Amino acid sequence: MPDFRNTSALKLENIRKTFGSVEALSSINLEVSAGEFLTILGPSGSGKTTLLRLIAGFVTPDSGSLTIFGEDMTMASAGKRQIGMVFQNYALFPHLTVLENVMFPLEMRKHSRREAAEKAAAALAAVHLDAFGDRYPKQISGGQQQRVALARAVVFEPKLLLLDEPFSALDRRLRESMQREVRQLQASLNLTTIFITHDQEEALFMSDRIAVIDGGTIQQLGTPNEIYYHPRSITVAEFIGDSNILEGTETPDGLRTRSGMLLRRASSSNSGRVLIRPEAIRISREPADGVAMNQFKGKIANRTFVGGFTIYQVDVHGGDTLTVRCLADEETMFDTHQEVHLSIREADCRPVPRDAKEPRG
Amino acid sequence: MNQGFQAIKAQAGSLALVSPALVLLGILFFYPIFLLFLTTLELENIGNYAQVVSSDTSMQVFFNTLRIAVIVTVVDLVLAYPLAVYISRLSPTAKTFAFFLVLIPLWTSQLVRTYAWMVLLGRNGPINNALVWLGIVDAPIRLANSEFAVIAGMTHILLPYMLLPIYNSVSKIDPSLFDAARGLGAGAFSTFTRVLMPLSIQGVLAGVSLVLVLSLGVFIMPALLGGGRVPVIALLIEQQAGSFLNWAMAGTLSAVLMVIVMITFFIIKLATRLFVRGRADAAFS
């Protein structure tokens, strides 16, 4: 089997796009390997939709270049790019049956009607909808419409698959099963996939790599682990997962917050800022044992029970408040105003670099 | 059983809602038409009808009327379709302005608009002046008092009747369908024939039937812009009733026109059923 990881499926170089006086994308550089599942993650208005439409060919960049499998496609029309796309609202043709919808891209490629029907039926079988070919889109459920859209997007063996927030309209249970199914289909077809979402959990779950985009630029590109544990900026840290971000002054021992807490870290930094994930904080009645630990006394300010785990707001002596998340345990749940001990491994106190544009405080 | 009763009750309710309009139509519309129909039978039973059908003149006028109506409908369709698509993609403000422009002619008296065309197409009108000034013609040509003038005027007046139903259909189409079609490999032509047209065919057929039927009965335009050179059925009816006081013949011609209109409607209805193939119910319900 050839090593697809070495082949560049999509390459964006210095892409810029403005609408009137608004700069939607500024100098986007991104390379996606063949077979990779890459997520473009960003809040609304971040430029991710423009980026997707630009890759799909509905928008052309002001400058920069776009290459698909080595071929310059910067100015190529959407149809020439051989990209399968699943739209946010699925965009199924309401006047065509499910089967005819899936046949559409094949017929546009001059396949015979019989061949198109056979291939379309096979694609529908792959998404478990072989029995629904004669129905119209309005006659099937949202999840089924989504599968049809997926079948239509992959049936002509596209070079790239684009998914534009396809799961946002589905309820949670269905969303999770669709996410798993899409990932499996993508892996079995070894199809290079670019997935757009604003949902960070979805991004962490689905992706080989994530590009966090905000303000029209890629803030960070990396594996889900890198993005979660080593955010390169405050924007990324706050966007991915829940976080405690503490600011203070650097001392030889560690970071001292304004209220006087001293946080020792495994690695030194001079950013003046520390990120602690809520699940990295241990909470207990008695001081915990352990080396390379930061220990604090605190008082429970607030408790939120969300089934699988409990979220506490803990006031630490001195004035800082930390969010702590731990697995729920009915026996050892802490009450509001209870005195507790917090322990945080030094390795879990991670420095966060300052954003480039941010003034030093 | 209970369901059947509910259905009957619902039907009775709907009937109650339309009955005032039905009564009004019955007294002011169907009854006079019935009287008119009776007058056509005064002379030797169906003699009037035999006379109309066997007369070369009146059959030619019917044919001419139909021909002009078809030309006007086709020209309006070709003008209105792209315009409807264009307007549907405008910003809300621009859309309001566009509709204002479309609707002004509808609010203006047909007589005023017809006189405007007479000025426009006149011997010393702006079009002739422009043609002479550009050197395309040596001397002013006859534009008014011609079939061209009648067709131009009718096309203008009836355009909104084509535009509005088509716009109504086109604006309901999800714009992402066009992106989807393009992305899946459809060119402009395929996008039109496979996506835009099937999804707006109902509006198109509604517009076609409105314009066709309205142009079959049009009177003012041929009377004022045709200069007596463009015989249409409405003029013939007016002549029989007004000049010859032959009410029976005028009524007969009207009845034949009505039959033609009804046949036209029926054909379009059939076409709708053929093109939409029951899919609309499945797709849009």
Interface residues (C-beta under 8 A of the other chain):
Chain A: A56 G57 F58 S77 A78 G79 I83 G84 M85 F87 Q88 N89 A91 F93 P94 H95 F104 P105 M108 R109 Y136 P137 K138 Q139 R152 F156
Chain B: D174 S176 L177 D179 A180 A181 R182 G183 L184 G185 A186 G187 S190 R194 V195 P198 L199 R279 A280 A282 A283 F284 S285
